[in-house]
Amino acid sequence: MILVVDDNELNLALTRVVLERAGYDVEAVRSGAAAISSIARRRPQLVLMDVQLPGRDGLELTRELKSEPATAGIPIVALTAHAMVGDEATALAAGCAGYISKPIDTRTFADQVGRFLEE
């Protein structure tokens, strides 16, 4: 299962549809708290994490998940509209396994995500 965390309903729906059409099992949530609940119920193979979430931002949530032994091994990929110099390095430093900028390219997105599942 891939967990997608994004507070923007349109981004969440598009991401989910693209991944489900590629055959992935996807759960989509709109907040950090919902992500924590989802992970407690069903451990995902991968988390796609929006960086700008209300309350705890995605990088703060990533650092929290990486600090807990039960969730430290789950790969997390930053999925963000932040596409400035240094943003990818910031995401990687927070514990993300990778970085995908938005808007997503619907033609290549599922393949990009699939590469993180192969690692």
Phi and psi restraints in degrees (value plus and minus 20) as a CYANA .aco file:
   2 ILE   PHI    -125.0   -85.0
   2 ILE   PSI     107.5   147.5
   3 LEU   PHI    -118.5   -78.5
   3 LEU   PSI     103.7   143.7
   4 VAL   PHI    -128.3   -88.3
   4 VAL   PSI     105.4   145.4
   5 VAL   PHI    -136.9   -96.9
   5 VAL   PSI      92.4   132.4
   6 ASP   PHI    -176.2  -136.2
   6 ASP   PSI     111.5   151.5
   7 ASP   PHI    -102.5   -62.5
   7 ASP   PSI     -30.2     9.8
   8 ASN   PHI    -110.4   -70.4
   8 ASN   PSI      95.7   135.7
   9 GLU   PHI     -80.7   -40.7
   9 GLU   PSI     -59.4   -19.4
  10 LEU   PHI     -87.0   -47.0
  10 LEU   PSI     -64.2   -24.2
  11 ASN   PHI     -81.6   -41.6
  11 ASN   PSI     -62.0   -22.0
  12 LEU   PHI     -82.7   -42.7
  12 LEU   PSI     -65.2   -25.2
  13 ALA   PHI     -85.3   -45.3
  13 ALA   PSI     -64.4   -24.4
  14 LEU   PHI     -83.3   -43.3
  14 LEU   PSI     -66.5   -26.5
  15 THR   PHI     -79.1   -39.1
  15 THR   PSI     -65.2   -25.2
  16 ARG   PHI     -82.4   -42.4
  16 ARG   PSI     -67.8   -27.8
  17 VAL   PHI     -81.2   -41.2
  17 VAL   PSI     -65.5   -25.5
  18 VAL   PHI     -80.9   -40.9
  18 VAL   PSI     -65.3   -25.3
  19 LEU   PHI     -90.2   -50.2
  19 LEU   PSI     -60.1   -20.1
  20 GLU   PHI     -86.7   -46.7
  20 GLU   PSI     -56.6   -16.6
  21 ARG   PHI     -85.3   -45.3
  21 ARG   PSI     -45.6    -5.6
  22 ALA   PHI    -105.1   -65.1
  22 ALA   PSI     -20.0    20.0
  23 GLY   PHI      77.8   117.8
  23 GLY   PSI     -13.2    26.8
  24 TYR   PHI    -105.6   -65.6
  24 TYR   PSI     127.5   167.5
  25 ASP   PHI    -105.0   -65.0
  25 ASP   PSI     101.7   141.7
  26 VAL   PHI    -146.5  -106.5
  26 VAL   PSI     116.5   156.5
  27 GLU   PHI    -137.9   -97.9
  27 GLU   PSI     114.6   154.6
  28 ALA   PHI    -140.0  -100.0
  28 ALA   PSI     111.2   151.2
  29 VAL   PHI    -153.3  -113.3
  29 VAL   PSI     138.9   178.9
  30 ARG   PHI    -129.8   -89.8
  30 ARG   PSI     -13.0    27.0
  31 SER   PHI    -172.9  -132.9
  31 SER   PSI     144.3   184.3
  32 GLY   PHI     -83.8   -43.8
  32 GLY   PSI     -59.9   -19.9
  33 ALA   PHI     -82.9   -42.9
  33 ALA   PSI     -61.6   -21.6
  34 ALA   PHI     -86.5   -46.5
  34 ALA   PSI     -54.5   -14.5
  35 ALA   PHI     -83.8   -43.8
  35 ALA   PSI     -65.3   -25.3
  36 ILE   PHI     -79.3   -39.3
  36 ILE   PSI     -65.0   -25.0
  37 SER   PHI     -82.2   -42.2
  37 SER   PSI     -63.6   -23.6
  38 SER   PHI     -82.6   -42.6
  38 SER   PSI     -65.3   -25.3
  39 ILE   PHI     -84.1   -44.1
  39 ILE   PSI     -55.4   -15.4
  40 ALA   PHI     -86.9   -46.9
  40 ALA   PSI     -53.5   -13.5
  41 ARG   PHI    -100.3   -60.3
  41 ARG   PSI     -59.9   -19.9
  42 ARG   PHI    -172.3  -132.3
  42 ARG   PSI      88.5   128.5
  43 ARG   PHI     -85.0   -45.0
  43 ARG   PSI      99.6   139.6
  44 PRO   PHI     -97.9   -57.9
  44 PRO   PSI     137.8   177.8
  45 GLN   PHI     -98.6   -58.6
  45 GLN   PSI     -45.0    -5.0
  46 LEU   PHI    -178.1  -138.1
  46 LEU   PSI     124.7   164.7
  47 VAL   PHI    -138.6   -98.6
  47 VAL   PSI     107.8   147.8
  48 LEU   PHI    -120.8   -80.8
  48 LEU   PSI      93.5   133.5
  49 MET   PHI    -133.8   -93.8
  49 MET   PSI      97.1   137.1
  50 ASP   PHI     -85.7   -45.7
  50 ASP   PSI     119.0   159.0
  51 VAL   PHI     -96.7   -56.7
  51 VAL   PSI     -58.8   -18.8
  52 GLN   PHI    -117.4   -77.4
  52 GLN   PSI      73.1   113.1
  53 LEU   PHI    -133.1   -93.1
  53 LEU   PSI     131.0   171.0
  54 PRO   PHI     -87.3   -47.3
  54 PRO   PSI     129.1   169.1
  55 GLY   PHI      54.6    94.6
  55 GLY   PSI    -140.6  -100.6
  56 ARG   PHI     -91.2   -51.2
  56 ARG   PSI     105.2   145.2
  57 ASP   PHI     -95.5   -55.5
  57 ASP   PSI     148.8   188.8
  58 GLY   PHI     -82.4   -42.4
  58 GLY   PSI     -54.4   -14.4
  59 LEU   PHI     -92.7   -52.7
  59 LEU   PSI     -55.7   -15.7
  60 GLU   PHI     -84.2   -44.2
  60 GLU   PSI     -63.6   -23.6
  61 LEU   PHI     -84.2   -44.2
  61 LEU   PSI     -59.1   -19.1
  62 THR   PHI     -80.3   -40.3
  62 THR   PSI     -67.8   -27.8
  63 ARG   PHI     -79.4   -39.4
  63 ARG   PSI     -59.7   -19.7
  64 GLU   PHI     -83.8   -43.8
  64 GLU   PSI     -67.2   -27.2
  65 LEU   PHI     -83.9   -43.9
  65 LEU   PSI     -58.5   -18.5
  66 LYS   PHI     -91.6   -51.6
  66 LYS   PSI     -41.8    -1.8
  67 SER   PHI    -103.9   -63.9
  67 SER   PSI     -33.2     6.8
  68 GLU   PHI    -116.6   -76.6
  68 GLU   PSI     106.0   146.0
  69 PRO   PHI     -74.6   -34.6
  69 PRO   PSI     -55.7   -15.7
  70 ALA   PHI     -88.9   -48.9
  70 ALA   PSI     -44.2    -4.2
  71 THR   PHI    -140.4  -100.4
  71 THR   PSI     -23.0    17.0
  72 ALA   PHI     -80.3   -40.3
  72 ALA   PSI     -48.9    -8.9
  73 GLY   PHI    -105.4   -65.4
  73 GLY   PSI     -24.3    15.7
  74 ILE   PHI     -98.5   -58.5
  74 ILE   PSI     101.6   141.6
  75 PRO   PHI     -88.4   -48.4
  75 PRO   PSI     116.2   156.2
  76 ILE   PHI    -143.0  -103.0
  76 ILE   PSI     110.4   150.4
  77 VAL   PHI    -136.1   -96.1
  77 VAL   PSI     106.0   146.0
  78 ALA   PHI     -89.7   -49.7
  78 ALA   PSI     110.1   150.1
  79 LEU   PHI    -143.0  -103.0
  79 LEU   PSI      84.2   124.2
  80 THR   PHI    -169.6  -129.6
  80 THR   PSI     133.4   173.4
  81 ALA   PHI    -102.0   -62.0
  81 ALA   PSI     -28.7    11.3
  82 HIS   PHI     -90.6   -50.6
  82 HIS   PSI      88.1   128.1
  83 ALA   PHI    -150.5  -110.5
  83 ALA   PSI      18.7    58.7
  84 MET   PHI    -118.0   -78.0
  84 MET   PSI     142.4   182.4
  85 VAL   PHI     -76.3   -36.3
  85 VAL   PSI     109.6   149.6
  86 GLY   PHI      76.9   116.9
  86 GLY   PSI     -38.6     1.4
  87 ASP   PHI     -86.2   -46.2
  87 ASP   PSI     -59.7   -19.7
  88 GLU   PHI     -84.5   -44.5
  88 GLU   PSI     -63.1   -23.1
  89 ALA   PHI     -82.5   -42.5
  89 ALA   PSI     -58.4   -18.4
  90 THR   PHI     -83.5   -43.5
  90 THR   PSI     -63.0   -23.0
  91 ALA   PHI     -84.5   -44.5
  91 ALA   PSI     -63.4   -23.4
  92 LEU   PHI     -84.6   -44.6
  92 LEU   PSI     -58.9   -18.9
  93 ALA   PHI     -85.4   -45.4
  93 ALA   PSI     -48.1    -8.1
  94 ALA   PHI     -97.4   -57.4
  94 ALA   PSI     -31.2     8.8
  95 GLY   PHI      96.3   136.3
  95 GLY   PSI     -17.7    22.3
  96 CYS   PHI     -90.0   -50.0
  96 CYS   PSI     124.6   164.6
  97 ALA   PHI    -101.7   -61.7
  97 ALA   PSI     -35.3     4.7
  98 GLY   PHI    -193.6  -153.6
  98 GLY   PSI    -193.2  -153.2
  99 TYR   PHI    -170.1  -130.1
  99 TYR   PSI     105.9   145.9
 100 ILE   PHI    -145.9  -105.9
 100 ILE   PSI     106.7   146.7
 101 SER   PHI    -108.7   -68.7
 101 SER   PSI     130.0   170.0
 102 LYS   PHI    -121.5   -81.5
 102 LYS   PSI     132.6   172.6
 103 PRO   PHI     -91.6   -51.6
 103 PRO   PSI     126.8   166.8
 104 ILE   PHI     -92.7   -52.7
 104 ILE   PSI     132.8   172.8
 105 ASP   PHI    -113.7   -73.7
 105 ASP   PSI      87.9   127.9
 106 THR   PHI     -82.2   -42.2
 106 THR   PSI     -40.0     0.0
 107 ARG   PHI     -98.4   -58.4
 107 ARG   PSI     -46.8    -6.8
 108 THR   PHI    -139.3   -99.3
 108 THR   PSI     -28.9    11.1
 109 PHE   PHI     -78.9   -38.9
 109 PHE   PSI     -68.2   -28.2
 110 ALA   PHI     -80.5   -40.5
 110 ALA   PSI     -57.8   -17.8
 111 ASP   PHI     -87.0   -47.0
 111 ASP   PSI     -60.2   -20.2
 112 GLN   PHI     -79.3   -39.3
 112 GLN   PSI     -66.7   -26.7
 113 VAL   PHI     -84.7   -44.7
 113 VAL   PSI     -61.6   -21.6
 114 GLY   PHI     -78.6   -38.6
 114 GLY   PSI     -52.8   -12.8
 115 ARG   PHI     -83.2   -43.2
 115 ARG   PSI     -54.3   -14.3
 116 PHE   PHI     -93.3   -53.3
 116 PHE   PSI     -46.1    -6.1
 117 LEU   PHI     -97.0   -57.0
 117 LEU   PSI     -43.3    -3.3
 118 GLU   PHI     -99.9   -59.9
 118 GLU   PSI     -40.4    -0.4
